[in-house]
Amino acid sequence: MKAEGERWPEFTLFNQQERRWTQNELMHVTPDGTATYFERFWVTLQAPDFNFREYPFDEQQFFVRIDAIYPETVYVYTPWEEKTAIGSQLGEEEWYITAYHTTIDRVNLTSVNSRYSFGYLARRHLEFYILRILIPIGIIIVLTYIPFLLKDFGKRADIASANLLLFIAFNFTIANDLPRLGYLTFLDAILVTTFVISGLTVIYNLYLKWLATKEQMEIAERIDRIMIWLYPLAYLLAIGLILIHF
């Protein structure tokens, strides 16, 4: 191409975050002048379009955006559908691919340049979050409710306090697996709700214990007959509001 006075079709990765490491590359030119460039490389790309509000049930969109260095008067990208595909092992550990697509856009760099975008949608494998987080939270909720079946308010207060400590320890255990964001996610809301209701349960049982020591057992039992139904309803209402919000 240099012999004919043409420029090589140079490009840059728009959302490249670190240096691109090229493993191998090949340029193939046919007698009719068609040139095909092959390159195998690995690179870290930015993904600024992520939204984790529904985490871990979120669907994220990933992009590889390639900008032509030279303006559209020199080079224009075109889709190559038959050669565009997703590897079967991509994202296998945490994500699974639901769809992918290619688009050609025009961007303003030093002039009007062609941009090739390869995007794909991915969702998380949920087995880890269900087995390691959601099911243990459900067990903690059940354990917090079981003391309502006891009539000894002193033991109920002790069990409720132990369950609260159990939840705090569980929260510290999974803290490193949660994204650190400036806004609440679905899972954050579930954890906060569980913590608040567990804390209120401790306060409630301590109040019943105090009533029992003041020889007001009848009042305590009357309140408890109402709260034994309000407790599960409070959780159902809170989870419903979280689902509506997220």
TIBAZA-891505 format. One line per 5 residues: number of its first residue (from 0); for each residue x, y, z of C-alpha. Coordinates in nm, 4 decimals, decimal comma. Example, Ala and Ser with C-alpha at 12.3 -4.5 7.8 and 13.67 -1.06 7.14 Angstrom:
REM residues 2
0) 1,2300:-0,4500:0,7800  1,3670:-0,1060:0,7140
//
This chain:
REM residues 246
0) 0,0000:0,0000:0,0000  0,2897:0,2335:0,0670  0,4136:0,1691:-0,2862  0,0828:0,2984:-0,4196  0,0908:0,6029:-0,1950
5) -0,1921:0,4764:0,0308  -0,2075:0,4877:0,4108  -0,2389:0,1828:0,6284  -0,5858:0,1611:0,7899  -0,4673:0,2456:1,1412
10) -0,7113:0,2358:1,4331  -0,7419:0,2918:1,8067  -0,9595:0,1231:2,0693  -1,1810:0,4004:2,2061  -1,2464:0,2361:2,5450
15) -0,8982:0,0895:2,5922  -0,7834:0,1281:2,9519  -0,4317:-0,0127:2,9468  -0,1701:-0,1051:2,6891  -0,2765:-0,3487:2,4183
20) -0,0550:-0,6560:2,4015  -0,0380:-0,8007:2,0495  0,0318:-1,1742:2,0323  0,0478:-1,2010:1,6534  -0,0647:-1,0109:1,3441
25) -0,0922:-1,0753:0,9731  -0,1688:-0,8654:0,6646  -0,3032:-1,0495:0,3597  -0,3216:-0,8672:0,0253  -0,4847:-1,0287:-0,2800
30) -0,3968:-0,9483:-0,6454  -0,7101:-0,7356:-0,6819  -0,5842:-0,5014:-0,4079  -0,8081:-0,6273:-0,1240  -0,6194:-0,6161:0,2038
35) -0,7188:-0,8146:0,5143  -0,5554:-0,7488:0,8514  -0,5553:-1,0082:1,1290  -0,4440:-0,9388:1,4852  -0,4704:-1,1377:1,8060
40) -0,4301:-0,9318:2,1202  -0,5477:-0,8914:2,4782  -0,6355:-0,5668:2,6482  -0,8357:-0,4284:2,9414  -1,1381:-0,2278:2,8255
45) -1,3483:0,0252:3,0135  -1,7202:-0,0367:3,0612  -1,8666:0,2990:3,1727  -2,2238:0,1992:3,0835  -2,2657:-0,0449:3,3736
50) -2,5645:-0,0044:3,6048  -2,5641:-0,2284:3,9124  -2,8971:-0,1215:4,0639  -3,0515:-0,4667:4,0023  -2,7384:-0,6548:4,1168
55) -2,7118:-0,9562:4,1133  -3,0068:-0,9860:3,8714  -2,8646:-0,7157:3,6447  -2,8006:-0,7379:3,2717  -2,4912:-0,5518:3,1527
60) -2,3857:-0,4314:2,8105  -2,0222:-0,4655:2,7027  -1,8645:-0,2867:2,4062  -1,5484:-0,3002:2,1990  -1,5323:0,0330:2,0150
65) -1,2745:0,0725:1,7378  -1,2136:0,4172:1,5859  -1,0451:0,4711:1,2520  -0,7516:0,7128:1,2783  -0,8039:0,8506:0,9308
70) -1,1282:1,0284:0,8291  -1,4159:0,8716:0,6374  -1,2800:1,0194:0,3149  -0,9995:0,7633:0,3461  -1,1467:0,4640:0,5307
75) -1,4984:0,3602:0,6355  -1,5808:0,0553:0,8454  -1,8437:-0,1932:0,7277  -2,0020:-0,4841:0,9227  -1,8555:-0,8298:0,8696
80) -2,1405:-1,0419:1,0018  -2,0103:-1,3837:0,8943  -1,6845:-1,3297:1,0864  -1,8365:-1,1695:1,3963  -1,9075:-1,4156:1,6778
85) -1,8712:-1,4800:2,0511  -1,6457:-1,7556:2,1806  -1,8235:-2,0352:2,3645  -1,6079:-1,9861:2,6769  -1,6389:-1,6069:2,7033
90) -1,7599:-1,5025:3,0477  -1,8205:-1,8634:3,1454  -1,7097:-1,8206:3,5087  -1,9444:-1,5378:3,6107  -2,1450:-1,4300:3,3045
95) -2,3379:-1,5866:3,0209  -2,3968:-1,4085:2,6916  -2,7579:-1,3436:2,5893  -2,7104:-1,1446:2,2654  -2,4528:-0,9567:2,0598
100) -2,4532:-0,7083:1,7720  -2,2346:-0,4806:1,5624  -2,2926:-0,1176:1,4645  -2,1120:0,1391:1,2494  -2,1182:0,5014:1,3693
105) -1,9650:0,8341:1,2792  -1,7619:1,0162:1,5447  -1,5891:1,3524:1,5501  -1,2198:1,3194:1,6278  -0,9938:1,5549:1,4353
110) -1,2473:1,5059:1,1557  -1,5459:1,2795:1,0858  -1,4196:0,9268:1,1499  -1,5727:0,5825:1,1265  -1,6343:0,3793:1,4441
115) -1,6956:0,0058:1,4584  -1,8740:-0,1122:1,7751  -1,9120:-0,4722:1,8819  -2,1501:-0,5058:2,1763  -2,2951:-0,7932:2,3707
120) -2,5397:-0,8401:2,6575  -2,4534:-1,0626:2,9516  -2,6254:-1,1785:3,2675  -2,4721:-1,3248:3,5809  -2,4784:-1,6900:3,6781
125) -2,7041:-1,6787:3,9845  -2,6130:-2,0074:4,1533  -2,3450:-1,8442:4,3694  -2,5707:-1,5600:4,4860  -2,8671:-1,7897:4,5538
130) -2,6708:-2,0561:4,7420  -2,4206:-1,8333:4,9243  -2,6244:-1,5183:4,9953  -3,0007:-1,5345:4,9360  -3,0687:-1,8760:5,0926
135) -2,8607:-1,7940:5,4075  -3,0527:-1,4654:5,4382  -3,3788:-1,6610:5,4151  -3,2582:-1,8990:5,6878  -3,1669:-1,6044:5,9125
140) -3,5153:-1,4566:5,8575  -3,6768:-1,7893:5,9565  -3,4519:-1,8201:6,2621  -3,5535:-1,4696:6,3662  -3,9217:-1,5660:6,3403
145) -3,9024:-1,8979:6,5296  -3,8618:-1,7312:6,8755  -4,2106:-1,5802:6,8298  -4,3417:-1,9308:6,9028  -4,1852:-1,9287:7,2506
150) -4,3655:-1,7867:7,5507  -4,0495:-1,7255:7,7532  -3,9728:-1,3632:7,6624  -3,6318:-1,3771:7,8275  -3,5144:-1,6638:7,6050
155) -3,6708:-1,4931:7,3038  -3,4635:-1,1805:7,3643  -3,1461:-1,3905:7,3923  -3,2192:-1,5816:7,0716  -3,3080:-1,2639:6,8808
160) -2,9808:-1,1016:6,9923  -2,7843:-1,4095:6,8842  -2,9557:-1,4044:6,5434  -2,8642:-1,0379:6,5015  -2,4987:-1,1148:6,5776
165) -2,5169:-1,4045:6,3321  -2,6416:-1,1709:6,0594  -2,3685:-0,9151:6,1335  -2,1034:-1,1886:6,1035  -2,2607:-1,3103:5,7794
170) -2,2619:-0,9549:5,6430  -1,8890:-0,9181:5,7128  -1,8244:-1,2534:5,5440  -1,9855:-1,1553:5,2121  -1,8719:-0,7905:5,2161
175) -1,5773:-0,8552:4,9822  -1,8084:-1,0150:4,7240  -2,0309:-0,7047:4,6958  -1,9569:-0,4130:4,4597  -1,8530:-0,0876:4,6284
180) -2,0812:0,1726:4,4739  -2,2178:0,5166:4,5489  -2,5771:0,3921:4,5344  -2,7864:0,1064:4,6702  -2,8348:-0,2139:4,4736
185) -3,1149:-0,4702:4,5028  -2,8969:-0,6931:4,7205  -2,7930:-0,3984:4,9398  -3,1607:-0,3186:5,0009  -3,2299:-0,6812:5,1009
190) -2,9368:-0,6810:5,3444  -3,0292:-0,3450:5,4978  -3,3946:-0,4509:5,5355  -3,2950:-0,7774:5,7027  -3,0606:-0,5937:5,9392
195) -3,3201:-0,3289:6,0350  -3,6003:-0,5792:6,0983  -3,3658:-0,8100:6,2922  -3,2601:-0,5152:6,5074  -3,6213:-0,4125:6,5680
200) -3,7011:-0,7725:6,6617  -3,4355:-0,7594:6,9342  -3,5780:-0,4325:7,0680  -3,9329:-0,5751:7,0563  -3,8399:-0,8894:7,2487
205) -3,6489:-0,6879:7,5083  -3,9603:-0,4735:7,5524  -4,1756:-0,7843:7,6079  -3,9208:-0,9115:7,8596  -3,9413:-0,5788:8,0408
210) -4,3239:-0,5990:8,0488  -4,3007:-0,9504:8,1901  -4,0706:-0,8349:8,4718  -4,3200:-0,5559:8,5513  -4,5934:-0,8190:8,5979
215) -4,7739:-0,7051:8,2845  -4,7663:-1,0451:8,1163  -5,1225:-1,0115:7,9878  -5,0359:-0,6917:7,7989  -4,7216:-0,8539:7,6582
220) -4,9144:-1,1585:7,5352  -5,1824:-0,9393:7,3773  -4,9199:-0,7409:7,1866  -4,7416:-1,0604:7,0885  -5,0565:-1,2158:6,9371
225) -5,0623:-0,9235:6,6930  -4,6903:-0,9114:6,6220  -4,6657:-1,2817:6,5398  -4,8619:-1,1971:6,2210  -4,7178:-0,8523:6,1594
230) -4,3585:-0,9818:6,1490  -4,3906:-1,1921:5,8273  -4,6188:-0,9263:5,6761  -4,3512:-0,6626:5,7411  -4,0954:-0,8698:5,5501
235) -4,3353:-0,9343:5,2624  -4,4211:-0,5640:5,2413  -4,0543:-0,4612:5,2530  -3,9522:-0,7105:4,9830  -4,2473:-0,6023:4,7687
240) -4,1406:-0,2382:4,7934  -3,7825:-0,3340:4,7048  -3,9005:-0,5255:4,3962  -4,1125:-0,2308:4,2852  -3,8284:0,0168:4,3391
245) -3,5580:-0,1868:4,1651
//
